[in-house]
Structures are given as structure tokens and as C-alpha cells.
């Protein structure tokens, strides 16, 4: 079997070097290019027609354009490429944004290098691959949420409200719950809409009145 043409876009030097060493030394792969940003990678694709990867390992959190934002531009230059997201983000909104943008697989950086290798092989054979924790989130997304009798908010929204009532900032809330700051802000916006309020003060007062 011919080696699989591969590219890596990862800004973390330790992770990038680990991937380059492990995958670049595997005869199953032909590591064509390693980039630290979407901008760097797109420039390489535009200027060197020989860089035609079959599979790309792509990080989300990159300097400049994010990995998700970069997928359409990559696909425009190399339409047949398969994109595997390799990231620390395991939030549903990030997962589905990446898949909707054109990624075919989504892996947590916590998985082993052997798992990443197996994912590339699976994808190249026409399959898709996801870390078990991420696959579970995808499945849960399609399971109807049970109706709750204890209030109009979801469990996650209530967790965010509890953090705010306890004096945590949005950033501290994000860190405590293991989600992004943008996700906290999105939840807060929805909470305000559901509760028909307009400020943090109203949110705190309403929560305290219920106790």
C-alpha cells in the first residue's frame, strides 16, 4: 500500500513534534507538511502544488484563524482531503461546528498516538473516527431531553446560574465547568431569554428568592 499523504496543523510545539516524530517515522504515512497556523498552511497549499494530503490532523485553537474557520478554505484548495480535528475541546458546540464545517472525525488530544494512527487509517479507508467521550456527546445530542419538573432551565444552565450566584465570574465559571468562555456567555443569553430577565442582578435575586 502506498503511504498515506498526511499534513499536520498544530501550534503546540510539544504535541506537534510528538506527532511529527511518531507519524513521520511510520512507513504507512508520508508526512508532507507541518504547519503552526491555518494561514501558514493555506499559503503552503497555494504556493506548492505538490502538497496534496489525503488526511489532515487539524487543531481548533490556533493563532489567527481557528481550525474550524479554516476548514472551508482548506477544502476549497484541496477538495478531496479528509480532516480530523485533534483538540482539547470536547464541547458539543465545537464538535458540531467542526463536523458541519467539513471535518469527518473528531479526536481528543488525550488519546494515545497509536489511537491517532488508527484514526488516520480508518478515515483513509472511508470511515470516521471519534474518541469515545466525543462519540457519546454526539449520541446524547440526538436523545430527546427529558422534561424537567423542577424549572425551565437545563442542568448545565442551572450549574452556570449556581456559579454566578456564588460570586464566580464568567471566566471562573468556564474554568470550573470545563467549558469555554463563549459557551458560558451563550448559556447566559439563553438563561436571560428563558427567565425573561435582563441583568445579572435580576438573575441573582430571582435565584435567591427561590431558596
N, C-alpha and C positions, 0 to 999 in steps of 0.2 A: 504494500500500500504506500502511495506517495505521502510524504509528510504533510500534515495539515498546515496551511499558511495561517500564521497567528500574529495578532498585534495586541499590545497591552497599553492602556491609558490609565496611569496611576501616579499620583503625585507624592505619595508617601515613599520615601527612599528605601526604607527597610522592606516594606511589602513589595515594592517594585523589583528590588534586587532579588528577593526570595523567589518571586515568580519567574524572573528572567533566568536565574540560575537553574531552578528546578525544571521549568518547561523548555528552556533553551537547550538544556542538556539531554532532553528526551528525543530520541530519533523519530518519534511519532509526530513531532512538530517542527515546523520551520518558522522560527521567530523572526518576522520581517521587520518589525519596528516597535519601539517602546517610547511612549510619549508621556509628558508630565501634565499636559493640558489638552483640551479639545482644540484650542487654537493651534497649538503645535502640531497636533495630529492632522487637522484639516489642511494645514499648509503642506505637510509632507505628502498627503494624498494628491493634492493639486499639482505639486511640482515633480512627483516621481510616479510615473505610471506603473512601475514595477511593484509598488506596494499595493498588492491586492489580497488582503487577508480573507480567509474563509470564515474565521471566527475572531471576534474582538472581546477581550476582557476589559470592561469599562467601569470605572469608579463613578460614583454620583457626585461626591463633594470634591470639586476640583477648583483650582484658582481660575477666575474668569468664568466662562460658561460652564454650567453644570453638565454632568454626564447625560442627564435626561434631556436637557435642552439641545445637546449636541447630536443626539441620535438621528433626527431628520436630516441634518446636514451630512452626516456620515453616510446615511443610506442613499442620499442623492448622488454622492460621488462614487459609492460602491454599493449599488442596489442589491447585490446578492449576498451581502455579508450577514452573518448571524451575530447578534450582540448579546453577550452575557454580562449582566450587571453584577459587579462584585463590590459589596458595600457594607458599611456598618449599619445602615438604615434598614430597619425591619418594620417600618410603619406601613399600614395599609395604603395610605395616600401615595407614598413614594413607590410602593410596589406596583400599584395600578397605573400610576403616571408613567413609569418606565415601560410597562407592558403595552400601554396604549401608544406610546411613542415609537414602538417597534422592537423593543427587546424581546427575546424569546425565552430567556431564562434569568433567574434572579438568585444570587448566592450571597450568603452572609460571609464576611471575612473571617468569621470564627471557624469556618470549616477547614479541613486539612488540605494541604497541597495535592494529596492523592485524590481527594474528592473533586477539587477543581479540575484536575486532569481528566477524571472520569466524566465530569460535566461537559468538557470540551468535546470529548469523543462521542458522547451521547448526542449532543447538539449537531455535530458534524454528520451523524448518521440520520439526521432528520427529526430527532426527538427534542424534548425540552427538559430542563432540569431545574429543580428548586430545592433549597435547603428545607429540611422537614419543618422547621418553625415557620418558614415563609409559606410553604405549601399549606400549612394549617390555617394561616391567615387568609389565604385565597379561598379555601373551603368555607371558612367561617363567614366570609363576606357574602356568600350566596345562601347562607342559612338564615331564614327569617328570624328576626329578633323577637324574643318572647315579649308579650305585652306586660308592662310593669304596672303594678297597682300602687306603688309607693311614690309615684311622682312622674312628671313629664320628662325628666332628664335621663339620659343613658348612664350606665355605670361609669364610663370614662368622664362624661360631663360632670357627674356628681363628685368624682375624685378631684377634678380641677376646681370645682366650687369649694370643696373642703380645704384644699391647699390655699386658695385665696382668702377664705375666711380665717385661716390660721396665720395669716400675715405673710405668706410667701409671695414673692414677685413672680411675674410670668416666667422669667428665666429660671428661678429656683423651682418653680412648678414643673417646667420642662425637664430639668435635671432629675428631679425626684421621680417623675413618672417614666423617664427614659424615652421622651418624645422630643420633637423639635420645637423651637420657639414659635415658628409659624403655625404648627399644628395646635399649640395652646391658643394662639390668637384666633384661629379659625373656630375652635370649640367655643371660646368666649363669645364670639359673634353670634354663633348659633344659640348659645345659652340665653343671651340677651333677647333674641328673637322669640324663643320658646316661652320665656318668663315675662316677655313684654316689658322689659326694663331697659334703661339707657346708661347706667353707670355702675362702677364697682361698688359705690356706696349703697345703692339700691340692692345689689346682689347680696352684700354682706348683711344688710338689715333684714332682708327677706329670709335669709338662711337662719339668722339668729332668732327671728320671730317664730320659726317652725320648731325650735328646740324647747 
